[in-house]
Amino acid sequence: MSMFKVGDKVVYPYHGAGTIQEVEEKDVLGETHLYFILHFPLVDITLMLPESRIEQSGLRKVIPSSDLEKVAKALQNGPDTPPSTSQFSRDTENLLKTGSIIDAAHLVSSLSKKQAERSNGLHIQDRHHLQKARQVLASELVAVQDFSEEQAYEFIDNNLLDTAN
C-alpha cells in the first residue's frame, strides 16, 4: 500500500501543494489500478495520478512547519548570480520540477535580486519562472501554516526584504 492517503497534504512538482481528495480504483483492460485524485487549490487544478507513477512523479508530503525557518533562510540567501538566461531557463525549469521548497525559495530569491538590479526588469521567461516559483512556494506555505494566500506571499516578500537591508 502507498505511503499516501486521502486527506494528506502533498506537493507535486511544478503544481505546488495540494490535497489527496480520494483514491479510486479503476479497471483498465481487466486490471485494477489505483488512482490518486489530487486537488491544487491555488491554481484550482485536479489531477489523477496512477499509484504506479507516484514514485517517479516526485510527489511528497508537505514540509513540517518546523522547516519554515529553513525556507525563510533560503529566501534570504538565494544564490547571488543566477546563470545566464538561456541556460538559466533550463536550470530553472529543472529546479521547479524537483518539487523542493528550498529550490523554489532559492529561485524566488535569486530572480528577485536579478529583477531589482535590472532597470528594465526581467526577461519574460524569468518573469514567468519567478511567478511560478512564488506560486509553488505560496501554495506550500498555505498548506503548512494555515496562512491565507495573502499571508503566504507576505511571508515570502518580508523574507526577501531582509536581504535588501
Buried (B, 14 or more C-beta within 10 A) or exposed (E): EBEBEEEBBBBBBEBBBBBBEEBEEEEEEEEEEBBBBBBBBBEEEEBEBEBEEBEEBBBBBBBEEEBBEEBBBBBBBBEEEBEEEEEBBEBBEEBBEEBBBBBBBBBBBBBBBBEEEEEEEBBEBBEEBBEBBBBBBBBBBBBBBEBEBEBBBBBBBEBBEEBEE
